[in-house]
Amino acid sequence: MSTPKTAVNAADRGLSEKGLKAGSVGLIGAVVIGVSCIAPAYTLTAALGPTVSEVGVHLPAIFIVGFIPMLLVALGYRELNNAMPDAGTSFTWASRAFGPWIGWMGGWGLIAATIIVLSNLAAVAVDFFYLMLAQIFSNDSLADLTTVLPLNIATTLVFIAGACWISYRGMETTKTFQYVLVAFQLLVLGWFAIAAFAHVANGTAFDASTIQADWFNPFAVESFSQFAAGVSLSIFIFWGWDVTLTMNEETKNPEKTPGRAATVTILVIMAIYMTVSLATLAFAGIGTEGLGAGNPENQGSIFAVLAGPVMGPFAILMSLAILSSSAASLQSTFVSPARTLLSMGHYRALPKSFGKISPTYKSPSYATIAAAVAAAAFYVITRTLSENALWDTITALGMMICFYYGITALACVWYFRAEAFRGARNFFFKFLAPLVGGVILLVMFFKTAYDSMDPDYGSGSNIGGLGLVFILGAGVILLGVVLMLIMNWRHPEFFKGQVLSRASQIYNP
């Protein structure tokens, strides 16, 4: 048998294969899974309203500002993947650049963020599932079933179990599932945008607004706090493209395809966001009453409010699109934590059981189930204790994203420091782009952490005058530190650099 490309020159990098099914995903499949993980239909309906409330008509400008660091970081990810195609991504690359301690925390940041999002995606899918039933049967009371806590939890667990089952069956099953759901949600979003612009042209829009060049000017935002809040939300809506990198050991041409897929994914998402956001602003305006995008009552789900006026009797398609978006993202999001946990188990940063591979599907077996159990437990605990705690944890998610993206981007700068100034290409892709992107995200991390100390931040809940969002965000990071110390006690060989070190050495588990 020929040696898979992931094994080429792996030994001199301290890396080794994990048994995943090589060559099962091409460029298009990776981009589809990347788009699915970002979940444009769900993300837009949840983020458009809050972002408009912060920056008004400068929504497109904020999307551009959020897009820039994501693209710069993606370029750094691509260079790291070209040099070290490993499913552990942030964990592996930061370990190789900065050593095991920072590497472990980089992996923890990714795992914590995705576990939180998995529970949130399942909850959103359940909400829109019952909303869909209410629309199909013309019975509004069915939508209220999601507020029945035992039923809500039971249905959420079913969604998580279903997504886990598909993920367990490997990337080929995942691809088939994603092609259908992603195509459907993009079709509906396109329909919504065209219909909204048609209303504007026909004079039937709620608050027709002419698109202005000033909308694209980030310097026109009134204050830095509004700017930072808008960028924080913008970073959240682009998050998820790095799933294409965690599939690198399963893609065709693993040293090139994942990085290209990440870049294409970000560009596709940017085009979708810009088109739909402009259509929304042009149709509804930014007013705080009625259908206005700035109305606080519309911020929970802007499409739930606008779909009827914009799409008429076909509004139910938007509910189905958001349901399919959250369900598809729930499933594709399993890819990242499962493969990060797999790599951490493989390199002995976690118990060896996390490194198990399904002999039938060649997928992370134990790690996938562990991610599902963690997401289910997180949802049950937070949803039972306090709905505010659940949603404030989601708000704190931005801190996690900036944390591990920033670490990984700077890992690129440090890892390639010896060759960064050997030519213009190296300087830009291996030094300047990841440096600027990483610094921006780490600044956003500290800015968000500081702002979230305010007891009015997020839901307005606080403990001892300290904002609950900050407590939850800092608590997740501190939990990672505690678990890391426990793993150091139980598996010291990884933390001593005997398994995956900054030096070139061979590891054969």
VOTOR-211106 format. One record per residue (C-alpha): residue in one letter; x, y, z. Coordinates in steps of 0.1 Angstrom, whole numbers. Layout:
REM residues N
type:a, east:X, north:Y, up:Z;
...
//
This chain:
REM residues 509
type:m, east:0, north:0, up:0;
type:s, east:12, north:35, up:-7;
type:t, east:19, north:58, up:22;
type:p, east:-8, north:85, up:27;
type:k, east:3, north:120, up:21;
type:t, east:-3, north:129, up:57;
type:a, east:26, north:107, up:66;
type:v, east:51, north:123, up:43;
type:n, east:78, north:139, up:64;
type:a, east:57, north:135, up:95;
type:a, east:84, north:118, up:115;
type:d, east:107, north:148, up:114;
type:r, east:79, north:170, up:128;
type:g, east:71, north:148, up:157;
type:l, east:37, north:140, up:142;
type:s, east:20, north:107, up:134;
type:e, east:-12, north:94, up:118;
type:k, east:-43, north:86, up:139;
type:g, east:-61, north:61, up:116;
type:l, east:-87, north:85, up:101;
type:k, east:-100, north:77, up:66;
type:a, east:-76, north:95, up:43;
type:g, east:-88, north:111, up:10;
type:s, east:-125, north:110, up:19;
type:v, east:-131, north:148, up:14;
type:g, east:-124, north:170, up:-16;
type:l, east:-123, north:208, up:-18;
type:i, east:-160, north:213, up:-25;
type:g, east:-170, north:189, up:3;
type:a, east:-147, north:207, up:27;
type:v, east:-162, north:241, up:17;
type:v, east:-197, north:228, up:21;
type:i, east:-189, north:215, up:56;
type:g, east:-172, north:248, up:65;
type:v, east:-202, north:268, up:54;
type:s, east:-225, north:244, up:73;
type:c, east:-205, north:248, up:105;
type:i, east:-208, north:286, up:103;
type:a, east:-246, north:281, up:98;
type:p, east:-253, north:314, up:78;
type:a, east:-292, north:312, up:81;
type:y, east:-292, north:306, up:119;
type:t, east:-263, north:330, up:125;
type:l, east:-278, north:358, up:105;
type:t, east:-312, north:356, up:121;
type:a, east:-296, north:357, up:156;
type:a, east:-268, north:383, up:149;
type:l, east:-283, north:409, up:125;
type:g, east:-306, north:425, up:151;
type:p, east:-280, north:428, up:179;
type:t, east:-254, north:441, up:155;
type:v, east:-277, north:467, up:141;
type:s, east:-286, north:479, up:176;
type:e, east:-249, north:486, up:182;
type:v, east:-238, north:501, up:149;
type:g, east:-269, north:509, up:129;
type:v, east:-265, north:512, up:91;
type:h, east:-228, north:505, up:94;
type:l, east:-236, north:468, up:97;
type:p, east:-218, north:461, up:63;
type:a, east:-187, north:480, up:76;
type:i, east:-186, north:459, up:108;
type:f, east:-188, north:427, up:87;
type:i, east:-158, north:439, up:67;
type:v, east:-139, north:447, up:99;
type:g, east:-147, north:412, up:113;
type:f, east:-139, north:396, up:80;
type:i, east:-103, north:410, up:79;
type:p, east:-89, north:393, up:110;
type:m, east:-106, north:361, up:101;
type:l, east:-90, north:361, up:67;
type:l, east:-56, north:370, up:81;
type:v, east:-58, north:342, up:106;
type:a, east:-70, north:318, up:80;
type:l, east:-39, north:326, up:59;
type:g, east:-17, north:317, up:90;
type:y, east:-37, north:285, up:95;
type:r, east:-31, north:276, up:59;
type:e, east:7, north:279, up:63;
type:l, east:7, north:258, up:95;
type:n, east:-14, north:232, up:77;
type:n, east:9, north:231, up:48;
type:a, east:38, north:224, up:71;
type:m, east:20, north:202, up:96;
type:p, east:-12, north:186, up:84;
type:d, east:-26, north:173, up:117;
type:a, east:-61, north:169, up:129;
type:g, east:-52, north:185, up:162;
type:t, east:-48, north:219, up:145;
type:s, east:-47, north:246, up:173;
type:f, east:-36, north:221, up:199;
type:t, east:-9, north:205, up:178;
type:w, east:4, north:237, up:161;
type:a, east:6, north:257, up:194;
type:s, east:23, north:227, up:211;
type:r, east:49, north:226, up:183;
type:a, east:55, north:264, up:184;
type:f, east:52, north:273, up:221;
type:g, east:54, north:240, up:239;
type:p, east:28, north:216, up:255;
type:w, east:13, north:240, up:281;
type:i, east:2, north:267, up:257;
type:g, east:-7, north:240, up:232;
type:w, east:-30, north:223, up:257;
type:m, east:-48, north:255, up:264;
type:g, east:-52, north:263, up:227;
type:g, east:-68, north:229, up:223;
type:w, east:-90, north:235, up:254;
type:g, east:-102, north:268, up:239;
type:l, east:-114, north:251, up:208;
type:i, east:-130, north:223, up:226;
type:a, east:-148, north:246, up:251;
type:a, east:-161, north:269, up:224;
type:t, east:-174, north:241, up:203;
type:i, east:-190, north:222, up:232;
type:i, east:-209, north:254, up:242;
type:v, east:-220, north:260, up:206;
type:l, east:-232, north:224, up:202;
type:s, east:-256, north:228, up:230;
type:n, east:-268, north:262, up:217;
type:l, east:-273, north:248, up:182;
type:a, east:-293, north:220, up:195;
type:a, east:-315, north:244, up:215;
type:v, east:-321, north:266, up:185;
type:a, east:-329, north:236, up:163;
type:v, east:-355, north:225, up:189;
type:d, east:-370, north:260, up:190;
type:f, east:-374, north:262, up:152;
type:f, east:-386, north:226, up:151;
type:y, east:-416, north:234, up:172;
type:l, east:-421, north:267, up:154;
type:m, east:-422, north:247, up:121;
type:l, east:-448, north:224, up:136;
type:a, east:-469, north:254, up:146;
type:q, east:-467, north:268, up:111;
type:i, east:-475, north:235, up:94;
type:f, east:-505, north:227, up:115;
type:s, east:-516, north:264, up:119;
type:n, east:-515, north:260, up:157;
type:d, east:-495, north:287, up:175;
type:s, east:-497, north:267, up:207;
type:l, east:-473, north:241, up:193;
type:a, east:-445, north:267, up:192;
type:d, east:-449, north:271, up:230;
type:l, east:-440, north:235, up:236;
type:t, east:-403, north:245, up:235;
type:t, east:-409, north:263, up:268;
type:v, east:-419, north:231, up:285;
type:l, east:-386, north:223, up:302;
type:p, east:-387, north:185, up:303;
type:l, east:-399, north:183, up:267;
type:n, east:-374, north:208, up:256;
type:i, east:-345, north:190, up:272;
type:a, east:-357, north:156, up:259;
type:t, east:-360, north:170, up:223;
type:t, east:-326, north:187, up:225;
type:l, east:-310, north:154, up:236;
type:v, east:-325, north:137, up:206;
type:f, east:-311, north:163, up:182;
type:i, east:-276, north:159, up:198;
type:a, east:-278, north:121, up:196;
type:g, east:-288, north:122, up:160;
type:a, east:-260, north:146, up:151;
type:c, east:-235, north:124, up:170;
type:w, east:-247, north:93, up:151;
type:i, east:-241, north:109, up:117;
type:s, east:-207, north:122, up:128;
type:y, east:-197, north:88, up:142;
type:r, east:-203, north:73, up:107;
type:g, east:-175, north:94, up:93;
type:m, east:-169, north:121, up:68;
type:e, east:-186, north:105, up:38;
type:t, east:-220, north:103, up:56;
type:t, east:-214, north:138, up:69;
type:k, east:-208, north:151, up:34;
type:t, east:-241, north:136, up:20;
type:f, east:-261, north:150, up:49;
type:q, east:-245, north:185, up:45;
type:y, east:-249, north:188, up:7;
type:v, east:-287, north:187, up:10;
type:l, east:-291, north:210, up:41;
type:v, east:-265, north:236, up:30;
type:a, east:-280, north:239, up:-5;
type:f, east:-315, north:244, up:9;
type:q, east:-305, north:271, up:34;
type:l, east:-285, north:290, up:7;
type:l, east:-314, north:288, up:-17;
type:v, east:-338, north:302, up:9;
type:l, east:-314, north:330, up:19;
type:g, east:-311, north:339, up:-18;
type:w, east:-348, north:339, up:-22;
type:f, east:-352, north:362, up:8;
type:a, east:-326, north:387, up:-5;
type:i, east:-341, north:389, up:-40;
type:a, east:-376, north:393, up:-26;
type:a, east:-365, north:420, up:-2;
type:f, east:-348, north:440, up:-30;
type:a, east:-379, north:435, up:-51;
type:h, east:-401, north:450, up:-24;
type:v, east:-378, north:480, up:-22;
type:a, east:-379, north:485, up:-60;
type:n, east:-417, north:482, up:-60;
type:g, east:-422, north:506, up:-31;
type:t, east:-437, north:480, up:-8;
type:a, east:-408, north:477, up:17;
type:f, east:-415, north:485, up:53;
type:d, east:-388, north:513, up:55;
type:a, east:-371, north:514, up:22;
type:s, east:-335, north:526, up:26;
type:t, east:-311, north:535, up:-2;
type:i, east:-278, north:517, up:1;
type:q, east:-251, north:544, up:9;
type:a, east:-213, north:542, up:5;
type:d, east:-211, north:554, up:42;
type:w, east:-226, north:521, up:53;
type:f, east:-193, north:504, up:44;
type:n, east:-171, north:529, up:64;
type:p, east:-161, north:514, up:98;
type:f, east:-147, north:548, up:108;
type:a, east:-182, north:563, up:108;
type:v, east:-192, north:542, up:139;
type:e, east:-198, north:566, up:167;
type:s, east:-176, north:551, up:195;
type:f, east:-149, north:526, up:201;
type:s, east:-172, north:506, up:225;
type:q, east:-198, north:503, up:197;
type:f, east:-171, north:494, up:173;
type:a, east:-157, north:467, up:196;
type:a, east:-191, north:453, up:204;
type:g, east:-199, north:451, up:167;
type:v, east:-166, north:435, up:158;
type:s, east:-171, north:410, up:186;
type:l, east:-205, north:400, up:172;
type:s, east:-190, north:399, up:137;
type:i, east:-161, north:376, up:148;
type:f, east:-187, north:352, up:162;
type:i, east:-207, north:350, up:129;
type:f, east:-175, north:341, up:109;
type:w, east:-164, north:315, up:134;
type:g, east:-164, north:279, up:123;
type:w, east:-143, north:280, up:91;
type:d, east:-114, north:262, up:108;
type:v, east:-134, north:230, up:107;
type:t, east:-120, north:226, up:73;
type:l, east:-85, north:223, up:88;
type:t, east:-95, north:197, up:114;
type:m, east:-104, north:174, up:85;
type:n, east:-69, north:177, up:70;
type:e, east:-60, north:141, up:76;
type:e, east:-91, north:130, up:58;
type:t, east:-89, north:153, up:28;
type:k, east:-75, north:148, up:-7;
type:n, east:-42, north:166, up:-9;
type:p, east:-41, north:173, up:29;
type:e, east:-13, north:198, up:27;
type:k, east:-32, north:221, up:3;
type:t, east:-70, north:214, up:3;
type:p, east:-78, north:223, up:39;
type:g, east:-61, north:257, up:37;
type:r, east:-77, north:265, up:4;
type:a, east:-111, north:254, up:17;
type:a, east:-108, north:277, up:47;
type:t, east:-101, north:307, up:25;
type:v, east:-129, north:299, up:1;
type:t, east:-153, north:293, up:30;
type:i, east:-146, north:327, up:44;
type:l, east:-151, north:344, up:11;
type:v, east:-184, north:326, up:4;
type:i, east:-197, north:334, up:38;
type:m, east:-187, north:371, up:34;
type:a, east:-207, north:372, up:1;
type:i, east:-237, north:357, up:17;
type:y, east:-236, north:380, up:47;
type:m, east:-231, north:411, up:27;
type:t, east:-260, north:403, up:3;
type:v, east:-285, north:394, up:30;
type:s, east:-276, north:422, up:54;
type:l, east:-279, north:448, up:26;
type:a, east:-313, north:433, up:17;
type:t, east:-325, north:434, up:53;
type:l, east:-314, north:471, up:58;
type:a, east:-328, north:482, up:25;
type:f, east:-362, north:466, up:33;
type:a, east:-366, north:472, up:70;
type:g, east:-343, north:501, up:79;
type:i, east:-328, north:504, up:114;
type:g, east:-359, north:518, up:131;
type:t, east:-368, north:507, up:167;
type:e, east:-405, north:501, up:160;
type:g, east:-425, north:477, up:139;
type:l, east:-404, north:456, up:114;
type:g, east:-373, north:478, up:119;
type:a, east:-340, north:459, up:123;
type:g, east:-332, north:480, up:154;
type:n, east:-364, north:470, up:172;
type:p, east:-353, north:452, up:204;
type:e, east:-383, north:429, up:200;
type:n, east:-370, north:416, up:167;
type:q, east:-334, north:409, up:178;
type:g, east:-340, north:373, up:190;
type:s, east:-347, north:362, up:154;
type:i, east:-349, north:389, up:127;
type:f, east:-360, north:364, up:100;
type:a, east:-389, north:351, up:121;
type:v, east:-402, north:387, up:120;
type:l, east:-393, north:396, up:84;
type:a, east:-399, north:363, up:65;
type:g, east:-437, north:368, up:63;
type:p, east:-437, north:404, up:50;
type:v, east:-408, north:396, up:26;
type:m, east:-416, north:361, up:14;
type:g, east:-454, north:360, up:19;
type:p, east:-469, north:325, up:20;
type:f, east:-434, north:310, up:15;
type:a, east:-423, north:323, up:49;
type:i, east:-423, north:287, up:63;
type:l, east:-393, north:280, up:41;
type:m, east:-373, north:304, up:62;
type:s, east:-382, north:285, up:94;
type:l, east:-372, north:253, up:76;
type:a, east:-340, north:269, up:65;
type:i, east:-330, north:280, up:100;
type:l, east:-340, north:246, up:113;
type:s, east:-318, north:229, up:87;
type:s, east:-290, north:254, up:93;
type:s, east:-288, north:248, up:130;
type:a, east:-293, north:210, up:125;
type:a, east:-266, north:209, up:98;
type:s, east:-242, north:230, up:119;
type:l, east:-249, north:209, up:150;
type:q, east:-237, north:179, up:130;
type:s, east:-207, north:195, up:113;
type:t, east:-196, north:212, up:144;
type:f, east:-189, north:178, up:159;
type:v, east:-160, north:174, up:135;
type:s, east:-137, north:199, up:153;
type:p, east:-140, north:189, up:190;
type:a, east:-140, north:152, up:181;
type:r, east:-107, north:155, up:161;
type:t, east:-91, north:178, up:186;
type:l, east:-99, north:154, up:215;
type:l, east:-87, north:125, up:193;
type:s, east:-54, north:142, up:187;
type:m, east:-50, north:151, up:224;
type:g, east:-57, north:115, up:233;
type:h, east:-33, north:103, up:206;
type:y, east:-4, north:124, up:218;
type:r, east:-12, north:116, up:255;
type:a, east:-24, north:150, up:265;
type:l, east:-57, north:133, up:275;
type:p, east:-64, north:97, up:284;
type:k, east:-55, north:72, up:257;
type:s, east:-92, north:63, up:252;
type:f, east:-98, north:96, up:234;
type:g, east:-75, north:84, up:207;
type:k, east:-97, north:54, up:197;
type:i, east:-108, north:51, up:161;
type:s, east:-139, north:33, up:149;
type:p, east:-127, north:2, up:129;
type:t, east:-157, north:4, up:106;
type:y, east:-160, north:41, up:99;
type:k, east:-124, north:53, up:105;
type:s, east:-138, north:82, up:126;
type:p, east:-130, north:93, up:162;
type:s, east:-153, north:70, up:181;
type:y, east:-147, north:77, up:218;
type:a, east:-140, north:114, up:212;
type:t, east:-172, north:119, up:192;
type:i, east:-194, north:103, up:219;
type:a, east:-175, north:122, up:246;
type:a, east:-182, north:156, up:228;
type:a, east:-219, north:147, up:225;
type:v, east:-221, north:137, up:262;
type:a, east:-203, north:169, up:272;
type:a, east:-226, north:191, up:251;
type:a, east:-257, north:173, up:264;
type:a, east:-246, north:176, up:300;
type:f, east:-237, north:213, up:296;
type:y, east:-271, north:221, up:281;
type:v, east:-291, north:201, up:308;
type:i, east:-272, north:217, up:337;
type:t, east:-273, north:253, up:324;
type:r, east:-308, north:252, up:311;
type:t, east:-321, north:237, up:343;
type:l, east:-302, north:261, up:366;
type:s, east:-309, north:293, up:347;
type:e, east:-317, north:303, up:311;
type:n, east:-297, north:334, up:317;
type:a, east:-266, north:313, up:325;
type:l, east:-270, north:294, up:292;
type:w, east:-273, north:325, up:270;
type:d, east:-246, north:344, up:289;
type:t, east:-222, north:314, up:283;
type:i, east:-230, north:318, up:246;
type:t, east:-221, north:355, up:249;
type:a, east:-188, north:345, up:266;
type:l, east:-181, north:323, up:236;
type:g, east:-165, north:353, up:218;
type:m, east:-138, north:353, up:244;
type:m, east:-130, north:316, up:237;
type:i, east:-129, north:322, up:199;
type:c, east:-105, north:351, up:202;
type:f, east:-84, north:332, up:227;
type:y, east:-76, north:301, up:206;
type:y, east:-76, north:318, up:172;
type:g, east:-52, north:344, up:186;
type:i, east:-29, north:317, up:200;
type:t, east:-29, north:297, up:168;
type:a, east:-22, north:328, up:147;
type:l, east:8, north:338, up:168;
type:a, east:20, north:302, up:168;
type:c, east:23, north:306, up:130;
type:v, east:45, north:337, up:135;
type:w, east:67, north:320, up:160;
type:y, east:70, north:286, up:142;
type:f, east:81, north:302, up:110;
type:r, east:102, north:330, up:125;
type:a, east:135, north:317, up:110;
type:e, east:121, north:319, up:74;
type:a, east:97, north:348, up:78;
type:f, east:120, north:373, up:61;
type:r, east:131, north:351, up:32;
type:g, east:110, north:366, up:5;
type:a, east:79, north:387, up:2;
type:r, east:55, north:357, up:2;
type:n, east:69, north:343, up:35;
type:f, east:69, north:378, up:50;
type:f, east:32, north:383, up:43;
type:f, east:17, north:349, up:48;
type:k, east:39, north:335, up:76;
type:f, east:45, north:367, up:95;
type:l, east:25, north:398, up:88;
type:a, east:-10, north:384, up:81;
type:p, east:-11, north:360, up:111;
type:l, east:6, north:386, up:134;
type:v, east:-19, north:413, up:126;
type:g, east:-49, north:389, up:128;
type:g, east:-37, north:373, up:160;
type:v, east:-30, north:407, up:177;
type:i, east:-65, north:420, up:167;
type:l, east:-82, north:389, up:182;
type:l, east:-62, north:389, up:214;
type:v, east:-69, north:426, up:218;
type:m, east:-106, north:418, up:213;
type:f, east:-102, north:390, up:239;
type:f, east:-90, north:413, up:266;
type:k, east:-115, north:441, up:256;
type:t, east:-144, north:417, up:258;
type:a, east:-132, north:403, up:291;
type:y, east:-129, north:438, up:306;
type:d, east:-163, north:449, up:292;
type:s, east:-180, north:417, up:305;
type:m, east:-171, north:426, up:340;
type:d, east:-199, north:451, up:339;
type:p, east:-230, north:436, up:356;
type:d, east:-252, north:450, up:328;
type:y, east:-233, north:431, up:302;
type:g, east:-252, north:402, up:285;
type:s, east:-284, north:393, up:304;
type:g, east:-276, north:417, up:332;
type:s, east:-270, north:389, up:357;
type:n, east:-242, north:393, up:381;
type:i, east:-226, north:377, up:412;
type:g, east:-212, north:401, up:437;
type:g, east:-214, north:430, up:412;
type:l, east:-193, north:411, up:387;
type:g, east:-209, north:404, up:353;
type:l, east:-220, north:368, up:348;
type:v, east:-206, north:367, up:313;
type:f, east:-171, north:374, up:327;
type:i, east:-175, north:349, up:355;
type:l, east:-185, north:322, up:330;
type:g, east:-159, north:331, up:304;
type:a, east:-131, north:332, up:330;
type:g, east:-145, north:301, up:347;
type:v, east:-142, north:281, up:315;
type:i, east:-106, north:291, up:310;
type:l, east:-98, north:283, up:347;
type:l, east:-115, north:250, up:343;
type:g, east:-91, north:243, up:314;
type:v, east:-61, north:252, up:336;
type:v, east:-73, north:228, up:364;
type:l, east:-79, north:199, up:339;
type:m, east:-44, north:206, up:324;
type:l, east:-28, north:203, up:358;
type:i, east:-47, north:171, up:364;
type:m, east:-35, north:157, up:330;
type:n, east:1, north:168, up:339;
type:w, east:-2, north:147, up:371;
type:r, east:-16, north:117, up:353;
type:h, east:2, north:119, up:319;
type:p, east:35, north:139, up:326;
type:e, east:52, north:125, up:294;
type:f, east:33, north:149, up:272;
type:f, east:39, north:180, up:293;
type:k, east:76, north:171, up:296;
type:g, east:78, north:173, up:258;
type:q, east:85, north:135, up:254;
type:v, east:56, north:129, up:230;
type:l, east:49, north:161, up:210;
type:s, east:77, north:185, up:215;
type:r, east:90, north:217, up:200;
type:a, east:121, north:197, up:189;
type:s, east:120, north:173, up:159;
type:q, east:115, north:138, up:172;
type:i, east:96, north:107, up:162;
type:y, east:66, north:95, up:181;
type:n, east:50, north:61, up:174;
type:p, east:21, north:54, up:197;
//
